[in-house]
Amino acid sequence: MAEVFKMGDGDWLTTEGGLVCTSTKTLDGSIEGILMEGERSSPKITQGADRVYYESKVDEPAISYENSANGALLLEPSTTNYITYSEDFTQWSDYGNATIEQSNEISPMGTQGVGLAKGATGDDFFLSVVQNSVSVDSSTEYVGSAWVKSAGATTVKVRLKDNTTGGSSSVTTSLTNDWQRVSTTPLITGSSTGTTTLFFSETDGDILVYGAQVEEGSVATSYIPTNGQTEVRAADSQFKTIDISKYINSSEGCIKIGFKRNFGDTETRRLRLSDKTSSNFIDIRFQSPGNRIELIVQSSNSFLGTSSVENLSLDDFYNIVVKWDSNGFIMKVNNVEGNQISSQVLFSNNIKELRFRNPDLAQYLYGEVEYFKIYDSVDDY
């Protein structure tokens, strides 16, 4: 008995419209490809294994190596970059002794052309800073981000300021000769706020900057380039496999998934194995209240039970294993077991689809998926 279905785990093959999973459950032992479909109506930028950032095409799944050495499928909601010139820093403002110009240095994308800020030693409007003001909504949470690198300086503060209330959020970073992407803490705008300003400030020398972004939310998401107007990155959606019923042993088996939520996400997230109906399914649910991961099983429209592991830091990667056999179902998270779901009702209802969402609710699986595997024996639990 062995692994019969695999997505990821260091083996990634993507195409426009989906990614290729593999199986060795063939008569001659050869490897078979299985398509997992996916949609995203805009390009997307993620870090490659060589630490250079690359653009995935429209509808091409994006694999990120930023947090995983083996790469992970990065699934994100839609968001907007409100900075209208994220790379052309000649369109930014400089004040006092600060200046900003374009440099021919190589960017994190491997292209030529970044911003070179000099003398940005001030800490507020008109006080030797480099800044860019953007229109935003009132009473909304925002975060600013950018890549920074030393051109002589050892430190920089990246700051996002509410231009009406004066409130701000920031991050102070020690600079090196390598690019690093930094982000501010979240800023909630005031009830009458219409603009915010992103600053590069409080340096002790020259700095290189690239890829500035201001977006809604509590954490920076993947970079969205702009050149003269705001731009939207579409959501990753509709990730689902073709029929995989032949890879599932209805008598016994297990599934394994390596997953972490997008940092700061507090919404409920789910993945589902089902017969393409709401009558028969296994859900793995990531729930913020209680910081828990839950296994939910339903058969013939009858709820069989829930197994959960609680008090987790859901911003970390977790190895999740679900087992089924004649005793029922059980889940463990990083080797911590939940409770047993005692039921003799198993997969006799033709489970055939893996989907990264609950199709009955707006609960898309957003985060990073390192792997998803199916085994035809409980020996692999």
C-alpha positions as a Markdown table, in Angstrom:
| # | Residue | x | y | z |
|---|---|---|---|---|
| 1 | Met | 0.0 | 0.0 | 0.0 |
| 2 | Ala | 1.3 | 3.4 | -0.8 |
| 3 | Glu | 0.8 | 7.0 | -1.9 |
| 4 | Val | -1.5 | 7.0 | -4.9 |
| 5 | Phe | -2.1 | 10.7 | -5.5 |
| 6 | Lys | 0.2 | 13.7 | -5.0 |
| 7 | Met | 0.0 | 17.5 | -5.5 |
| 8 | Gly | 3.2 | 19.4 | -4.8 |
| 9 | Asp | 5.7 | 18.3 | -2.2 |
| 10 | Gly | 8.5 | 19.8 | -4.3 |
| 11 | Asp | 7.1 | 18.6 | -7.7 |
| 12 | Trp | 5.3 | 21.4 | -9.3 |
| 13 | Leu | 4.1 | 21.6 | -12.9 |
| 14 | Thr | 1.8 | 24.5 | -13.7 |
| 15 | Thr | 0.0 | 25.6 | -16.8 |
| 16 | Glu | -2.6 | 28.2 | -17.8 |
| 17 | Gly | -5.8 | 26.8 | -16.2 |
| 18 | Gly | -4.4 | 24.6 | -13.5 |
| 19 | Leu | -1.6 | 22.5 | -12.1 |
| 20 | Val | -0.7 | 18.9 | -12.7 |
| 21 | Cys | -1.0 | 16.3 | -9.8 |
| 22 | Thr | 0.5 | 12.9 | -10.2 |
| 23 | Ser | -0.4 | 9.3 | -9.5 |
| 24 | Thr | 1.4 | 5.9 | -9.7 |
| 25 | Lys | -1.8 | 3.9 | -9.4 |
| 26 | Thr | -1.6 | 2.6 | -12.9 |
| 27 | Leu | -1.4 | -1.0 | -14.2 |
| 28 | Asp | 2.2 | -0.7 | -15.4 |
| 29 | Gly | 3.4 | 1.5 | -12.5 |
| 30 | Ser | 3.9 | 4.5 | -14.7 |
| 31 | Ile | 3.2 | 8.0 | -13.5 |
| 32 | Glu | -0.1 | 9.5 | -14.5 |
| 33 | Gly | -1.0 | 13.2 | -14.6 |
| 34 | Ile | -4.2 | 14.6 | -13.1 |
| 35 | Leu | -5.3 | 18.2 | -13.7 |
| 36 | Met | -6.3 | 20.4 | -10.8 |
| 37 | Glu | -8.2 | 23.3 | -12.4 |
| 38 | Gly | -7.8 | 26.9 | -11.1 |
| 39 | Glu | -8.8 | 30.4 | -12.1 |
| 40 | Arg | -7.3 | 33.9 | -11.5 |
| 41 | Ser | -8.1 | 36.6 | -14.1 |
| 42 | Ser | -4.9 | 38.5 | -13.6 |
| 43 | Pro | -1.1 | 37.8 | -13.4 |
| 44 | Lys | 0.6 | 37.2 | -10.1 |
| 45 | Ile | 4.1 | 37.7 | -8.7 |
| 46 | Thr | 5.8 | 35.2 | -6.4 |
| 47 | Gln | 9.3 | 34.4 | -5.3 |
| 48 | Gly | 11.0 | 31.6 | -7.1 |
| 49 | Ala | 13.4 | 28.9 | -5.7 |
| 50 | Asp | 16.3 | 31.2 | -6.8 |
| 51 | Arg | 14.9 | 34.1 | -4.7 |
| 52 | Val | 14.1 | 36.1 | -7.8 |
| 53 | Tyr | 10.5 | 37.1 | -8.3 |
| 54 | Tyr | 8.5 | 35.9 | -11.3 |
| 55 | Glu | 5.1 | 36.6 | -12.8 |
| 56 | Ser | 2.6 | 33.8 | -13.3 |
| 57 | Lys | 0.3 | 34.2 | -16.2 |
| 58 | Val | -3.5 | 34.7 | -16.1 |
| 59 | Asp | -5.1 | 31.5 | -14.7 |
| 60 | Glu | -1.7 | 30.0 | -14.0 |
| 61 | Pro | -1.3 | 28.8 | -10.4 |
| 62 | Ala | 1.4 | 30.7 | -8.5 |
| 63 | Ile | 4.1 | 28.7 | -6.6 |
| 64 | Ser | 5.9 | 30.6 | -4.0 |
| 65 | Tyr | 9.2 | 29.7 | -2.3 |
| 66 | Glu | 9.2 | 32.6 | 0.1 |
| 67 | Asn | 8.1 | 30.5 | 3.1 |
| 68 | Ser | 8.8 | 27.0 | 1.9 |
| 69 | Ala | 12.0 | 25.5 | 0.5 |
| 70 | Asn | 9.9 | 23.0 | -1.6 |
| 71 | Gly | 7.5 | 25.6 | -2.8 |
| 72 | Ala | 3.8 | 26.1 | -2.0 |
| 73 | Leu | 0.7 | 26.9 | -4.0 |
| 74 | Leu | -0.1 | 30.5 | -2.9 |
| 75 | Leu | -3.8 | 31.2 | -2.8 |
| 76 | Glu | -4.9 | 34.8 | -2.1 |
| 77 | Pro | -8.1 | 36.9 | -2.2 |
| 78 | Ser | -8.4 | 39.9 | -4.6 |
| 79 | Thr | -6.7 | 43.1 | -3.6 |
| 80 | Thr | -5.7 | 46.5 | -5.0 |
| 81 | Asn | -2.4 | 48.4 | -5.0 |
| 82 | Tyr | -3.3 | 52.0 | -4.3 |
| 83 | Ile | 0.2 | 53.3 | -5.1 |
| 84 | Thr | -0.1 | 54.4 | -8.8 |
| 85 | Tyr | 3.6 | 54.4 | -9.5 |
| 86 | Ser | 5.1 | 51.4 | -7.7 |
| 87 | Glu | 8.4 | 51.3 | -9.6 |
| 88 | Asp | 8.8 | 54.7 | -11.2 |
| 89 | Phe | 10.0 | 56.8 | -8.3 |
| 90 | Thr | 10.5 | 59.9 | -10.4 |
| 91 | Gln | 6.7 | 60.3 | -9.8 |
| 92 | Trp | 7.2 | 60.4 | -6.0 |
| 93 | Ser | 7.8 | 63.6 | -4.0 |
| 94 | Asp | 11.0 | 64.4 | -2.1 |
| 95 | Tyr | 11.4 | 67.2 | 0.5 |
| 96 | Gly | 14.1 | 69.0 | 2.4 |
| 97 | Asn | 17.5 | 67.4 | 1.9 |
| 98 | Ala | 16.0 | 64.2 | 0.5 |
| 99 | Thr | 16.1 | 63.3 | -3.2 |
| 100 | Ile | 14.7 | 60.3 | -5.2 |
| 101 | Glu | 15.9 | 59.2 | -8.6 |
| 102 | Gln | 15.9 | 56.1 | -10.8 |
| 103 | Ser | 18.9 | 53.8 | -10.6 |
| 104 | Asn | 20.0 | 51.1 | -13.0 |
| 105 | Glu | 20.4 | 48.6 | -10.2 |
| 106 | Ile | 18.8 | 45.2 | -10.6 |
| 107 | Ser | 15.4 | 44.8 | -9.0 |
| 108 | Pro | 14.0 | 41.8 | -7.1 |
| 109 | Met | 12.3 | 40.9 | -10.4 |
| 110 | Gly | 15.7 | 40.6 | -12.1 |
| 111 | Thr | 15.0 | 43.7 | -14.2 |
| 112 | Gln | 17.0 | 46.9 | -14.4 |
| 113 | Gly | 15.6 | 50.0 | -12.7 |
| 114 | Val | 14.8 | 50.9 | -9.1 |
| 115 | Gly | 14.5 | 54.0 | -6.9 |
| 116 | Leu | 17.6 | 55.5 | -5.2 |
| 117 | Ala | 16.7 | 57.6 | -2.2 |
| 118 | Lys | 19.3 | 59.9 | -0.7 |
| 119 | Gly | 19.2 | 62.0 | 2.5 |
| 120 | Ala | 15.8 | 60.8 | 3.7 |
| 121 | Thr | 16.7 | 61.5 | 7.3 |
| 122 | Gly | 13.4 | 63.2 | 8.3 |
| 123 | Asp | 10.4 | 61.6 | 9.9 |
| 124 | Asp | 7.3 | 63.5 | 8.6 |
| 125 | Phe | 5.8 | 65.7 | 5.8 |
| 126 | Phe | 8.3 | 68.1 | 4.2 |
| 127 | Leu | 11.1 | 67.0 | 6.6 |
| 128 | Ser | 13.7 | 65.3 | 4.3 |
| 129 | Val | 11.6 | 62.4 | 3.4 |
| 130 | Val | 10.5 | 60.6 | 0.2 |
| 131 | Gln | 6.7 | 60.1 | 0.0 |
| 132 | Asn | 3.7 | 59.2 | -2.0 |
| 133 | Ser | 0.1 | 60.1 | -1.1 |
| 134 | Val | -2.8 | 57.9 | -2.2 |
| 135 | Ser | -6.6 | 58.0 | -2.0 |
| 136 | Val | -8.1 | 55.5 | 0.4 |
| 137 | Asp | -11.5 | 54.8 | 2.1 |
| 138 | Ser | -12.3 | 56.0 | 5.6 |
| 139 | Ser | -12.6 | 53.6 | 8.6 |
| 140 | Thr | -10.6 | 50.9 | 6.7 |
| 141 | Glu | -7.5 | 48.9 | 7.6 |
| 142 | Tyr | -4.5 | 49.3 | 5.3 |
| 143 | Val | -0.9 | 48.1 | 5.2 |
| 144 | Gly | 2.1 | 49.5 | 3.3 |
| 145 | Ser | 5.0 | 47.5 | 1.9 |
| 146 | Ala | 8.1 | 47.8 | -0.4 |
| 147 | Trp | 11.5 | 46.2 | -1.1 |
| 148 | Val | 14.4 | 48.0 | 0.4 |
| 149 | Lys | 18.2 | 47.5 | 0.1 |
| 150 | Ser | 21.3 | 49.3 | 1.4 |
| 151 | Ala | 23.1 | 51.7 | -0.9 |
| 152 | Gly | 25.2 | 52.9 | 2.1 |
| 153 | Ala | 22.5 | 53.2 | 4.8 |
| 154 | Thr | 22.1 | 50.7 | 7.6 |
| 155 | Thr | 18.5 | 51.4 | 8.5 |
| 156 | Val | 15.2 | 52.8 | 7.2 |
| 157 | Lys | 11.7 | 53.4 | 8.5 |
| 158 | Val | 8.8 | 52.7 | 6.1 |
| 159 | Arg | 5.8 | 54.5 | 7.4 |
| 160 | Leu | 2.1 | 54.7 | 6.4 |
| 161 | Lys | 0.3 | 57.9 | 7.8 |
| 162 | Asp | -3.3 | 58.9 | 7.9 |
| 163 | Asn | -3.3 | 62.4 | 6.5 |
| 164 | Thr | -6.4 | 63.4 | 8.5 |
| 165 | Thr | -6.0 | 61.9 | 11.9 |
| 166 | Gly | -2.2 | 62.0 | 11.9 |
| 167 | Gly | -2.1 | 58.3 | 13.0 |
| 168 | Ser | 0.5 | 56.1 | 11.5 |
| 169 | Ser | 2.0 | 52.6 | 11.4 |
| 170 | Ser | 5.6 | 51.7 | 10.5 |
| 171 | Val | 8.4 | 49.3 | 10.3 |
| 172 | Thr | 12.1 | 50.0 | 11.0 |
| 173 | Thr | 14.4 | 47.7 | 9.2 |
| 174 | Ser | 18.2 | 47.0 | 9.4 |
| 175 | Leu | 19.4 | 47.1 | 5.8 |
| 176 | Thr | 21.8 | 44.7 | 4.0 |
| 177 | Asn | 23.1 | 44.3 | 0.5 |
| 178 | Asp | 20.2 | 42.0 | -0.3 |
| 179 | Trp | 16.7 | 43.0 | -1.2 |
| 180 | Gln | 14.1 | 42.4 | 1.6 |
| 181 | Arg | 10.4 | 43.1 | 1.4 |
| 182 | Val | 9.1 | 44.9 | 4.5 |
| 183 | Ser | 5.6 | 45.9 | 5.5 |
| 184 | Thr | 4.2 | 48.2 | 8.1 |
| 185 | Thr | 1.9 | 47.2 | 10.9 |
| 186 | Pro | -1.8 | 47.8 | 10.0 |
| 187 | Leu | -3.3 | 51.3 | 10.0 |
| 188 | Ile | -7.0 | 51.9 | 10.5 |
| 189 | Thr | -8.0 | 55.1 | 8.8 |
| 190 | Gly | -10.3 | 57.7 | 10.5 |
| 191 | Ser | -14.0 | 58.2 | 9.9 |
| 192 | Ser | -13.4 | 61.1 | 7.5 |
| 193 | Thr | -10.0 | 60.1 | 6.1 |
| 194 | Gly | -9.5 | 60.3 | 2.3 |
| 195 | Thr | -5.8 | 59.9 | 1.8 |
| 196 | Thr | -2.7 | 58.3 | 3.3 |
| 197 | Thr | 1.0 | 58.7 | 2.6 |
| 198 | Leu | 3.7 | 56.1 | 2.4 |
| 199 | Phe | 7.1 | 57.5 | 3.5 |
| 200 | Phe | 10.7 | 56.3 | 3.3 |
| 201 | Ser | 12.3 | 58.1 | 6.2 |
| 202 | Glu | 14.8 | 58.1 | 9.1 |
| 203 | Thr | 17.7 | 56.7 | 7.1 |
| 204 | Asp | 21.4 | 57.1 | 7.9 |
| 205 | Gly | 22.5 | 57.0 | 4.2 |
| 206 | Asp | 21.4 | 56.1 | 0.7 |
| 207 | Ile | 18.8 | 53.3 | 0.1 |
| 208 | Leu | 17.4 | 51.4 | -2.9 |
| 209 | Val | 13.6 | 51.0 | -3.1 |
| 210 | Tyr | 11.3 | 49.0 | -5.3 |
| 211 | Gly | 7.7 | 47.7 | -5.6 |
| 212 | Ala | 5.8 | 50.0 | -3.2 |
| 213 | Gln | 2.3 | 48.9 | -2.3 |
| 214 | Val | -0.5 | 50.2 | -0.1 |
| 215 | Glu | -3.5 | 47.7 | 0.1 |
| 216 | Glu | -6.5 | 47.0 | 2.3 |
| 217 | Gly | -6.0 | 44.4 | 5.1 |
| 218 | Ser | -3.7 | 43.6 | 8.0 |
| 219 | Val | -0.8 | 42.1 | 6.1 |
| 220 | Ala | 1.0 | 42.6 | 2.8 |
| 221 | Thr | 0.1 | 40.2 | 0.0 |
| 222 | Ser | 1.9 | 39.4 | -3.2 |
| 223 | Tyr | 3.2 | 42.4 | -5.1 |
| 224 | Ile | 1.0 | 44.2 | -7.7 |
| 225 | Pro | 3.0 | 46.4 | -10.2 |
| 226 | Thr | 1.4 | 49.7 | -11.2 |
| 227 | Asn | 2.4 | 52.4 | -13.7 |
| 228 | Gly | 0.1 | 55.4 | -13.6 |
| 229 | Gln | -3.0 | 53.9 | -12.0 |
| 230 | Thr | -4.1 | 51.6 | -9.3 |
| 231 | Glu | -4.2 | 47.9 | -10.2 |
| 232 | Val | -6.1 | 44.9 | -9.0 |
| 233 | Arg | -4.8 | 41.4 | -8.5 |
| 234 | Ala | -7.7 | 38.9 | -9.0 |
| 235 | Ala | -8.5 | 36.2 | -6.4 |
| 236 | Asp | -7.4 | 32.6 | -6.8 |
| 237 | Ser | -10.6 | 30.6 | -7.2 |
| 238 | Gln | -12.3 | 27.5 | -8.4 |
| 239 | Phe | -9.4 | 25.2 | -7.6 |
| 240 | Lys | -10.7 | 21.6 | -8.0 |
| 241 | Thr | -9.6 | 18.3 | -9.4 |
| 242 | Ile | -11.1 | 16.2 | -12.2 |
| 243 | Asp | -12.6 | 12.9 | -11.0 |
| 244 | Ile | -10.2 | 11.2 | -8.6 |
| 245 | Ser | -12.5 | 8.5 | -7.3 |
| 246 | Lys | -10.2 | 5.7 | -8.6 |
| 247 | Tyr | -7.5 | 6.9 | -6.2 |
| 248 | Ile | -9.6 | 6.5 | -3.1 |
| 249 | Asn | -9.8 | 3.2 | -1.2 |
| 250 | Ser | -13.3 | 3.2 | 0.3 |
| 251 | Ser | -12.4 | 0.7 | 3.0 |
| 252 | Glu | -9.4 | 2.4 | 4.4 |
| 253 | Gly | -6.8 | 5.1 | 3.7 |
| 254 | Cys | -5.6 | 8.5 | 4.6 |
| 255 | Ile | -4.9 | 12.0 | 3.2 |
| 256 | Lys | -2.1 | 14.3 | 4.1 |
| 257 | Ile | -1.8 | 18.1 | 3.6 |
| 258 | Gly | 0.8 | 20.7 | 4.4 |
| 259 | Phe | -0.8 | 24.1 | 4.8 |
| 260 | Lys | -0.5 | 27.5 | 6.4 |
| 261 | Arg | -3.0 | 30.3 | 6.3 |
| 262 | Asn | -2.1 | 33.7 | 5.0 |
| 263 | Phe | -0.6 | 35.6 | 8.0 |
| 264 | Gly | -3.2 | 37.6 | 9.8 |
| 265 | Asp | -6.2 | 36.0 | 8.2 |
| 266 | Thr | -9.1 | 35.6 | 10.6 |
| 267 | Glu | -11.7 | 34.2 | 8.3 |
| 268 | Thr | -12.9 | 30.5 | 8.2 |
| 269 | Arg | -11.1 | 28.5 | 5.4 |
| 270 | Arg | -11.9 | 25.1 | 4.1 |
| 271 | Leu | -10.9 | 22.3 | 1.7 |
| 272 | Arg | -13.3 | 19.6 | 0.7 |
| 273 | Leu | -13.3 | 16.0 | -0.6 |
| 274 | Ser | -16.8 | 15.2 | -1.9 |
| 275 | Asp | -18.9 | 13.4 | -4.4 |
| 276 | Lys | -19.6 | 16.9 | -5.9 |
| 277 | Thr | -22.8 | 17.3 | -3.8 |
| 278 | Ser | -23.4 | 18.6 | -0.3 |
| 279 | Ser | -24.6 | 15.1 | 0.8 |
| 280 | Asn | -21.2 | 13.3 | 1.1 |
| 281 | Phe | -18.0 | 15.1 | 2.0 |
| 282 | Ile | -15.0 | 15.4 | 4.3 |
| 283 | Asp | -14.1 | 19.0 | 5.2 |
| 284 | Ile | -10.9 | 20.3 | 6.8 |
| 285 | Arg | -11.8 | 23.6 | 8.3 |
| 286 | Phe | -9.4 | 26.3 | 9.6 |
| 287 | Gln | -11.2 | 28.3 | 12.3 |
| 288 | Ser | -10.0 | 31.4 | 14.1 |
| 289 | Pro | -12.2 | 31.1 | 17.2 |
| 290 | Gly | -10.2 | 28.7 | 19.4 |
| 291 | Asn | -7.4 | 28.6 | 16.8 |
| 292 | Arg | -8.4 | 25.2 | 15.7 |
| 293 | Ile | -8.3 | 22.8 | 12.7 |
| 294 | Glu | -11.5 | 20.7 | 12.4 |
| 295 | Leu | -12.4 | 17.6 | 10.5 |
| 296 | Ile | -16.1 | 17.4 | 9.5 |
| 297 | Val | -17.6 | 14.3 | 7.9 |
| 298 | Gln | -21.0 | 13.9 | 6.3 |
| 299 | Ser | -22.5 | 10.9 | 4.6 |
| 300 | Ser | -25.8 | 10.5 | 2.8 |
| 301 | Asn | -26.8 | 13.9 | 4.0 |
| 302 | Ser | -26.2 | 12.8 | 7.6 |
| 303 | Phe | -23.7 | 14.5 | 9.9 |
| 304 | Leu | -21.3 | 11.9 | 11.3 |
| 305 | Gly | -19.2 | 14.1 | 13.6 |
| 306 | Thr | -16.3 | 16.5 | 14.1 |
| 307 | Ser | -12.7 | 15.9 | 15.1 |
| 308 | Ser | -10.6 | 18.9 | 16.1 |
| 309 | Val | -7.2 | 20.0 | 17.4 |
| 310 | Glu | -7.2 | 23.4 | 19.1 |
| 311 | Asn | -5.0 | 26.2 | 20.5 |
| 312 | Leu | -2.8 | 26.3 | 17.4 |
| 313 | Ser | -0.9 | 29.2 | 15.8 |
| 314 | Leu | -2.6 | 29.1 | 12.5 |
| 315 | Asp | 0.0 | 31.3 | 10.9 |
| 316 | Asp | 2.4 | 28.4 | 10.9 |
| 317 | Phe | 2.7 | 25.5 | 8.5 |
| 318 | Tyr | 0.9 | 22.4 | 9.7 |
| 319 | Asn | 1.1 | 18.8 | 8.7 |
| 320 | Ile | -2.5 | 17.4 | 8.8 |
| 321 | Val | -3.4 | 13.7 | 8.4 |
| 322 | Val | -6.9 | 12.3 | 8.2 |
| 323 | Lys | -7.4 | 8.5 | 8.5 |
| 324 | Trp | -10.5 | 6.4 | 7.8 |
| 325 | Asp | -11.1 | 2.7 | 8.4 |
| 326 | Ser | -13.7 | 0.4 | 10.0 |
| 327 | Asn | -13.4 | 2.3 | 13.2 |
| 328 | Gly | -14.4 | 5.6 | 11.6 |
| 329 | Phe | -12.4 | 8.8 | 11.1 |
| 330 | Ile | -9.6 | 10.6 | 13.0 |
| 331 | Met | -7.3 | 13.5 | 12.4 |
| 332 | Lys | -4.0 | 14.6 | 13.7 |
| 333 | Val | -2.2 | 17.9 | 13.3 |
| 334 | Asn | 1.6 | 17.8 | 13.8 |
| 335 | Asn | 1.2 | 14.4 | 15.5 |
| 336 | Val | -1.5 | 15.7 | 17.9 |
| 337 | Glu | -4.6 | 13.6 | 17.6 |
| 338 | Gly | -8.2 | 14.9 | 17.7 |
| 339 | Asn | -11.1 | 12.9 | 18.9 |
| 340 | Gln | -12.3 | 9.8 | 17.0 |
| 341 | Ile | -15.4 | 10.0 | 14.8 |
| 342 | Ser | -16.9 | 6.6 | 15.4 |
| 343 | Ser | -18.8 | 5.5 | 12.3 |
| 344 | Gln | -19.0 | 2.5 | 10.0 |
| 345 | Val | -20.2 | 4.7 | 7.1 |
| 346 | Leu | -17.2 | 5.3 | 4.9 |
| 347 | Phe | -16.6 | 6.3 | 1.3 |
| 348 | Ser | -19.2 | 4.1 | -0.4 |
| 349 | Asn | -20.7 | 7.2 | -1.9 |
| 350 | Asn | -18.1 | 7.7 | -4.6 |
| 351 | Ile | -16.0 | 10.6 | -3.3 |
| 352 | Lys | -14.5 | 12.0 | -6.5 |
| 353 | Glu | -13.4 | 15.7 | -6.1 |
| 354 | Leu | -10.9 | 17.7 | -4.1 |
| 355 | Arg | -11.9 | 21.4 | -4.0 |
| 356 | Phe | -10.1 | 24.2 | -2.2 |
| 357 | Arg | -13.3 | 25.8 | -0.8 |
| 358 | Asn | -16.7 | 25.0 | 0.6 |
| 359 | Pro | -18.9 | 25.3 | -2.5 |
| 360 | Asp | -21.9 | 26.0 | -0.3 |
| 361 | Leu | -20.3 | 29.0 | 1.5 |
| 362 | Ala | -17.9 | 31.8 | 0.6 |
| 363 | Gln | -15.1 | 30.0 | 2.4 |
| 364 | Tyr | -12.2 | 29.7 | -0.1 |
| 365 | Leu | -9.0 | 28.1 | 1.0 |
| 366 | Tyr | -6.5 | 31.0 | 1.1 |
| 367 | Gly | -3.0 | 30.4 | 2.2 |
| 368 | Glu | -0.1 | 28.2 | 1.2 |
| 369 | Val | -0.5 | 24.5 | 0.2 |
| 370 | Glu | 2.8 | 22.6 | 0.3 |
| 371 | Tyr | 1.3 | 19.3 | -0.6 |
| 372 | Phe | -1.8 | 17.2 | -0.7 |
| 373 | Lys | -1.5 | 13.4 | -0.8 |
| 374 | Ile | -3.9 | 10.4 | -0.8 |
| 375 | Tyr | -2.8 | 7.0 | 0.5 |
| 376 | Asp | -4.7 | 3.7 | 0.0 |
| 377 | Ser | -3.8 | 2.3 | 3.4 |
| 378 | Val | -3.9 | 3.4 | 7.0 |
| 379 | Asp | -0.3 | 2.1 | 7.3 |
| 380 | Asp | 0.7 | 5.6 | 6.2 |
| 381 | Tyr | -1.1 | 7.3 | 9.1 |
